[in-house]
Amino acid sequence: MCGIVGYIGNKQAAAILLDGLSRLEYRGYDSAGIAIHDGNKLLLAKCKGRLKALREMTDEGKALSGAIGIGHTRWATHGEPSDTNSHPHFNSNETIAVVHNGIIENYMKLKTRLIQKGYSFQSQTDTEVVAQLLDYYYEGDALAAIAKLITKLEGSYALGIVFNDRPDELYAVRKDSPLIVGAGEDEYFIASDVPAILKHTRNVYYLDNGEIVRLTRDGVSFYNGDLDAVNKEMSTVSWDISAAEKGGYEHFMLKEIHEQPKAVRDTINPRIRGNEIVIEELNMSDEDIKRLRKIYIVACGSAYHTGVTAKYIIEDLARIPVEVDLASEFRYRNPILDEGTLTIVISQSGETADSLAALREAKRQGVKVLGIINVVGSSIAREADNVMYTWAGPEIAVATTKAYSTQLCALYLLAMHFARVRGSMPQEKYDSLLADLRKLPELIQEILDKNISQIQYYASKFVAVKDCFFIGRGIDYTTALEGSLKLKEISYIHSEAYPAGELKHGPIALIEDGTLVIALLTQDELNKKTISNIVEVKSRGAQVLTVAFEGNEEADKVSDMTVYIPVTNKYFATSLSVIALQLLAYYVSVGKGLDIDKPRNLAKSVTVE
């Protein structure tokens, strides 16, 4: 959720913090604030609204002088978006400044106790409790106070802390919320995510749960909760700063849509050697794969949709039963995980709170966990038994595109590899699928080269639409789920996805004159039935746009509009049809004049439950 950044060095901190926050604003944009130590006292600037308002308030940071500070961009959880509820938060006498990402679950209990001890509160947030509790414990030893603090906090948190009487020190601590430490030349950083500091350094440390870090201009020191020193290995981030910039595109989302051919290629190619799929990071022998009795796929949002797609493919190709769970529900229903089970956790950020909790539940029950992750060094990546990185590069837009496509490809590779090892797929079919997989990047590029104008034109017709239904059968239904999500999250159009065969079990009651229905038509063995469903909704007044393979003449006959995509096999169809749906959602949102990269009420990485 929220974005945190901190700096200590020899430069003016405010401008660096504002720049870092601009690269983290996708994590939340209800408010923003910075606290700077000017050598004598803590200076504070914060306000409701986008970062632009804070920039204007501080004259691009020039109004606050000092070489150490912390900053925050907020996605509101406790307390409405307001100036008062914005971070950073002070203790009562304004000698401690705190920024926080996460949720303090026991904050009301702590707040009540502190009020009884004479403390007063200005905000409605859970974070102010942290500042006041630190004040209560602070007796001149910052590390000791922080160590006591974290024994009392329940929930998730990443904290950046500055003390008034320690003008040359910056502190941070984390539990279940992401936080990294960046190391430059005579300057150091904390941040929720890598893009915030790429401009300054690619050398980072990843904090583990319960670890505290003290940063000075001379270096960083790490400690566990008992204040024992911890030795940490520095990592180097391979992402280039240009990857986190718009690069001439109007929006990050459009840029990331156009990056999908490369992202898919980068995910596939390292795992194909000659005519074989080789997934070394899987760390499973052929015998391990043959012994698999069940696969659980656990994820949230778009990543969940890739899991639903994978269920169809893995079960058909590898003949392994697959269950797909929403991570937010997984551990609460006490899942049965026994010997022969593989749990796959999918997350772009690797920090999704519900997915991380699901991973821990799987490990508690003693089963192997594979993470399919984009962000190197993230929490899920570190805690999973093994990790398949998708190599999509930084994804800034809140609505995922390229991360989704690369997750699909990772799952295709797994399905084919498992099928080959288990002997459930003939060599001829394996070779054919492998050839099709290699072609996916160029087919995606073909859609981007040929279909954009047409999709843009169709999108212009849908700007005033209030309701939309996506339908499909088989894998087309899984694509419908993702297409519907894309439309609703960036255009704010009410949208639902249904298996086409379920229309008659209730949803068709909602179809009336002018209702927009988007149909997916790429599964040859199911197309006749889906066409019948298209005819049904049209007879009730629906306006139908169909996405179909080239050469499907029936699609044009039964639809008002048709987007044709290149032909591939049925298993990989979603990788192509989803591109058309991403573009459709994007251009509808453009037509409505909305903030595409920062849709209302959403954040990129959901690090709270």
N, C-alpha and C positions, 0 to 999 in steps of 0.2 A: 504494500500500500504506500504509505508516505515515503518521501525521499529525504535522506540525510546526507549532509556533506560537512566536512570540517577541514580546517587548514591551520598549519603552523609553519612559519618560515620567516623569510626576510622581506617579503613583498606585502603589498596592501591586500589584506585578506578579503575585504568586502567584494571587490570585483571578481576575485577567484571564486568566492562562494556563489555569487549570482550566476556566473557562467556555469558552475557545476549544477546549480539548481535548474538552470534552463535545460540541461541534459537529463534531468530526473523528473521533470514536470509531468511526464507520462505516468508517474507513480501516484499522482494526486495534484489537484489544482484548485482546491477550495480556498486555500490561503497560502501565504509564504512569509518567511521571516528570517532574520539573521541576528546574531549577537556577536559583537566584536569587543575584544579587550584592547583598550588603547594604551595600556601600560600603567594606568592609574585606576580605571574602573571599567565595568562592563557597560557597553552601549547596546541598545536594543532598537530594532526597527522591524515591525511586522504589520500585516494587514490582510483583510479578507480579499479574495479574488485571485486572479492570475498573477504570475510573477511580474508581469508588466507593471502592475500597480506598485509593487515593491521597488522595482527599478526607478520608477518616477519619484517615489517617496525619498529614495536615498541618492538621487542624482547619479544613477548607475554605480552606486557604492562610494562615491566621492565624499558623501556626508559623514561617513563613519571611517575613522582612521585607526589602523592597528594591524598587526601582523599575525594575529591569532583569532580564530572565530569558528562559529558553527552556524549552519543554515538548515532550513527545513521547508519542504513543500508538502502540503497536507491533503490527505484524503480523509474527510471527517468520519469518525466513529462515535466518539463520546463528545457531545456538545455540537451545536449547529455551527456552520461556518460563520465566523465573526472575527473581528479584530482581537477581542479578548481571548477567544479560544485558539487563536493562532499560536504556533510555536515560533521561537523558543519560549519556555516558561522559566520564570524566576522563582526563587524562594522569597519569603516575605520581605527580607531586607535587601534583596536584589544583589546578593553576593555569589549566587550559584545560578548558572544558566544551563538548561537542559533541552535537548531535542530528542524526540522519541518516535520510533516506528514500531507499531505493534498494539497490543491491548493488555492492560494490567487488569486481570480478571477480578482481583480482590481489592480494587482501588477504593470502593465505598467503605469497606471495613477499615482500611488503613486511614482513609480520610476522617472517619468518625473518631478514631483514636487520636489523630493529630489535632483535631478540633478540641478534644477534651484536654489536650496538653497546651492549649492556647494558640494554636495556629489558625490563621484565617486564609480563605481561598477566594480567588478572584474569578476563576473560570469554571466551566462545567466539565473539563477534560479529566481523563485519568492520568495524564502526564504531569499535571501540577503536583499531584501526590508524590511523584518521584522527586521533584525539586525540594519539596518540603521535608520529605523523609531523609533526603541527603543532608539537609540542614540540621535535622535532629541528630544524625549520627556523626556529623563532621566536627572533629576536635583538632583540626590541623593536619591530619594524615588522610589525604585524599583516597589512597588505595584502601585503607582500612574502612573508611566510610562506604565506599562503593561495594566492598566485600560484604559488609553488613547489610547494605541495601538489597543486594540480590538474593539474600537468604529470605527476605520478606516478600518479594514480588512473586506473584503467581500470574502466569500467562506468557505472552511473547513480548520481546523487546529488543531493539537495538537503540542504544543511548549514546549521544555525544554530550560531553560535560565540560564546562569551563568554570573554574573557581576564580573569584576576584583576587584572592590573595596568592594566587599561583599564575602570574601573568606569562610565564614561559612554559606552560604545560597544558596539554589537551588530553582528555581521557575518553575512553569508549569501552563499552561492554555489550555483549549480545547474548540472547537466548531465543532461538527459533525465528529470528528475523534477520535478514541478510545484512552483513556489514563487512567491508573490506578495508584494508589499510594500504595506502599507496606510498611508495618511497621514491622521492626525487633527490635532487642535489641540494642539501641543506634545507629541505622542506618536506613535509609529510602531510598526508591526507587521510581522511576517513570518508567513506561513501557507501550508499546502499547498493550501488551498481557501478560497473566498470566505466560506462560512457562518461560519467561525471569527472573522471580524472585522466582520461586518455590523452587529453591535450598536454598534460604535464608529465606523465610517467606511464610505463607499461609494467613496472615492477610492483607486485602486490603481495600482500599476505592475506590469507583467508582466516578469519577468526572462527574458532569452534565455540560451541555452546559453553557459557559460563566463563569464558576467557575475558580478561580485562587487559587493555592496552594503555600505556602511558606514552604520549608522543611529545618530544621536545625537538628543538632545531638540530640537536646533535644525534638523534636516533629514536628508536622505539624499543620499548620493553614490554614483554607479554607475561601475564600471570594467570594462574588458575584461581578458583574461588578461595583457596587457602593461602593465596599470595605467594605460592611457590613460583619461581621463575620458570617460564616455558620457552623452549627453543623452537622456533618456527622456521620453516623453509620458505624462501621467497619464490614466487612464481612469476613467469613472464607472460603477459597477455599478448596474443598474436594479432588481435583486432587492430586495424589501423583507424586513426581518428576519422578519416574520410568515410569509413563505413557507418559512422554514427552521425553523418551530416546528410542533408537533403539532396545534395549533388545536382541542383538545378530543377528537381521535381517540386511541384507545388506542395505536396504533402509527403510525409514519411510513408504513409500507407501505399501511395502510388509507386513510390520508389521501391518499396519492398515487394510489391506485386511484380514489378519488372525485374527484380533480382532473383526471382524464383528459378529460372533456368540454371543459373550458376549455383544457387543453393542446393538444388536437387542434384546437380552434377557432383558437387563437393561431398554430398552425403553418399552417393552411390559408388562413384569411381574408386575410392580407396578400398572398397570392400569387394571388388571384382578383380580377380587375377586370372587372366586367360579366360577360360570358360567356366570358372568356378567362383562361387560366393565364399569368401573367407571373412569370418567375423571373429577376429582374434580376441577382442575385448569381451566377447560373450563368456569365455572361459568355461565352456561346457564341452566335455568329450562327446563323441558320437554315442557312447553308451548312456551318458547322462540324458541326452536328447531322446534316445529311444525309450528311456524309463519315464519320461514325462507322461503324467496321467491327466493333468489339467493345467490350464493357464488362467490366471486372473490378470486382467488389465484394469488398472485403476488410474483415473485422471479426472480433470475438471474442464468444463467449457469445451473449447475447440479440440483440445487434446483428447477429451472423452470421445468426441466424434471420430477421431482417428482410430481409437480403440474399438468402437462399434464396427467400423469398416474392417479392421483387422480380424475381428471375430468371423465374419463371413469368409475371409480369405484363408485364414489359418485352418479353420475347421474343414473347408473344402479341399485344400491342398495337402495339409499335413495330417488331417484326421485326428486332431487333438481337441478335446472339448475346451471351449473358451468362455469364460464369464467376464463381462465388462461391468465395472462398478463405478459409480460416481464416488470420488474420494471422500466427499463430505458425508456419505452414508456408510462407507465401507466398514469402519471400525465400530460403528454404533449398532450394527446388526450381528456382531459376533460371528464373523465369517468362519467357515470350516476350511482350514488350510492344513493339509496333511502331506505326508511323504509323496513325492512325485509331483508336487505343485510348484510352478514357477509364477512369481508375481512380477508383472511389468508395470512400473510406475512411469507415466509420461508427463513431462512438464517442460515448457520452454525455459522458464527462469531457473528451475530447480529449487525454487524457494516457496512454492505454493503450499500454504500451511496445511490444508486438508490432505494434499498428496503426501506431504512429509509425515503427517500423522499416520496415514495408511501404510506407508513404508515401515514405520516403526512397529505397527501392529503386525505386519507380515513377519518382520524379523523376530518379534516377541514369540510368535508361534513357530519359529524355527525353519521358515522356508526361504529359499533363495530369492533375492530381489535383483532385478535388472532395471536400471534407470535408462530411459531414453530422454536425453537432456540436451539443451543447446548451450547453456552457460557453464563453462568450465570452472571447476572448483566450487560450484554451488552446493548447498546443503544436501540435496538429494544425491548429487553426484558423489559427495564424500561418504554418505552413509549407505548407499546401495552396495551390494556385493560386487556388482560389475556395472559399467556404464557404456552405453552406445551414444556417443556425441553426434549431433546432427549437423554441426558445422554450418549453420545458417547465417552466422554472423549476428551482430547486434540488431535486434528488432525493437524499434522505438514506438511505432504506432501501437495504440492500445489494442486495436483489432488485429489479431494475428493473421498473417498470410503465408509468408515463407516458412515460418516455423511449423505451421500446420503441414505444408507440403513436404517438408523434410522428415517430419515424424511419420507421415504415410510411407515414405520411401524406406525408412528404417524398418518399418513393420513388414513391408513387401519382402525385404531382404531376409528377415527372420522367417517369414512364412515359407519362402522358397527353400531356404537352408534346412529348416526342420523337415520339410517334405522330402527333400533329397536324401537326408540322412536316414529317415524312417522308411524310405523306399515306397512312399505313397504316390509318387509322381513319376511317370515315364520320362526317360531321357529326352525324347523328342519334345515333350511339353516343357520341360525345364529349359532346354535350349531356346525354345520359342519365347518363353517368358523373359529369359535373360536378355534376348535381343530387343524385346519390347521395352524392357526396363532401361536399357542403354539409350533408347530413342526418346525417352520422356522429356529430357531438357529441350531438345529441338522441337518437339511437338508443342510444348508449352510456349516456346518462343514463337511458333507459328500462330498460335492464338493471339499473342500480344501484337504480332505484326499485322494480322489480317482482320481481326474481329472488333477492335476497339471502337472504331467509328460507328459500326452497327449497334454495338451494345450501348454506346453513349446516346445514340438516337432513341433506342427503346427506353433507356432510363429517363429521358426527358419526358416521356409520356406518363411516367409513374410517380412523379414528384408529389402529386396531390392524393395519391392512394393512401387510404387509411388502414386497410387490412390486406394481408397477403397470405396465401397458403402455398407451401411447397409440397409436392407429392412425388413419389417414386416407389419402385419395388426393388427388393434386394439391396445391392450396393447403391443404387440410385436413391434409396431412402436415406442412407447414411450421408450422402452428399446433400440431400435436401435439409437435413438437420443443420449442417454447417452453413449452407446458403441462407437459411432462415435466420440463424444467429447473426451472420454478418449484416444482413439487412436491418434487423431490429437494433443492433447495438450502435450503428453509426448513423442511421436515418430516422430512428425512433418511430418507425412504422410497425404497427402490431403485425407480427408474423408468426406463423406456426408451421411445423413440418409434420406430415403424416405419411405412414405407408399408404400407398394409393388404395390398397384393398380395404383400408379401415374407413374410407370416406363414408360408406353406407352405414357405419356403426356410430354415427353421430355428427361428425364434422360437416357433412354435406348440407346439414340444416342451416349452416352459416353462409352458404353460397347464394348470392343474389346478383341482380344486374350490376355489372361493372366490377365485381370482385376479381382481384388479380390472383391467378393461379399460375405458379411456375412449376412445370413438369420436367422431370429428368427421364430420358429415354435412351439408355445406353446398354441395357441388358437384353440381348437378343431373345432369350428364352422367355422373358417376361414382358416384352414390348407390346404384344397383342393385348394382354390384360390391362397394361397401363394406358394404351390407346383407348380402350373401352372406358376407362375412368376419365380420361380427358373429354371424351364425348359426353359423358354424364354431367360433368361440371359445366361444359359449354351449353348444354340443353337447359341449364338453370341460370344462364346469363353471364357466366364467368368469362373474363378475358384471359386467354391462355398464352403464355410464352413457354416454348419448349426448347430444351437443350438436348440435342441429339447428335449422333455420329453422322458424318458426311455420307450421303448416299441413302439415308433413310427418308424416302419420299413421303411415307405415310405421315411423318411429323408435320410437314407443311400442310397436308390436306386437312388435318384435324385441329391445327393451331392457328391463332391470330398472328403470331410472330414465332420465328424459329432462329435459334443460334446453332449453327453447325460447327462441330469441333472435329479435329482429326481422329481417325479410327485407331484404336488400340484394343488390347484384349479387355474382357469384361472386368478383370480384377483391378486394373489400373485406371479404369474410366474416370473415377472420382478425381484423380490428379489433373485431369484436363477439364472436366465439367466445372470443377470448383473455381478455376481461373475465371471463367465466364461469370460465375455468380459473385466472385469478389469484385470484379469490374462493375457489374451491375449495381451492387450495393454502393460502391464508391461513387459512381456517377449520379445515382439518385441523391446521395448525401450532398454532393457538389451542387446539384440543382436546387437543393433546399437551403444552400448557404450555411451549412453546419460546420462545426469544428471537428473535422474528420479524425484527426490524430488524438484528440482529447474529448471523446464523447462523454456526455454528462453522467455523473454518478459512477463512472467506471475508473479503474486503474489497471495498469499493466500487470503488475505482479501482486496477487492477492495473498498477502503474508499474514492475514488474520482469519480466524474461523467465523 
